[in-house]
Amino acid sequence: MNFVTEYHLCRDEMSELRQVIDNALKSCDAVITIGGGAVGSTDLMPELLFQIAKPLLFGHVIMKPGGHMAAGLAGGKPIFSLSGNPFAAVATFELLCLPALLHLAGLEQCIPRRATLRLRGSFSKANKRRRFLRAMAQGDTVTLPVCSHASGSLCGLTDCNCMIDVPENCPALTDDDMVEVVYFA
């Protein structure tokens, strides 16, 4: 039994993208795209979702990374458009896409597991909007990887088992703060 069908890269051309999505919708129960969801001239997913998603459930989310995620129903099937930035795609998949798919599959446990842990280390940026930081939880503490936290960076993600959920309008995080983490599935 095949649970995942992979459609390869597609050029930034609307008719080709539409054909790939239409074919995926014919053979799959849900479609997940990665990339092409921002606001540049070659980012075609917002326009395509507007055309095919009835209803369009949302066109963006207020979080960092992953703000350009969108979702809708096309022919009654969910379609998720994730950011092309690697960590943004991981964060929105874990927080929004996977729980929705688990719920649609009838599984009771579809909300990511959370915990409040003590931060070892710091994150010097204040955050105006909700932000998720890759991290490693061990016991009752959590640490941040020593790398860039840009959404396009994969550095440190392989050693992480959770994300720190930083609320909007939060000051810089300092050593010994209590923070909420969301564990990866």
Disulfide bonds with the S-S distance in Angstrom:
none
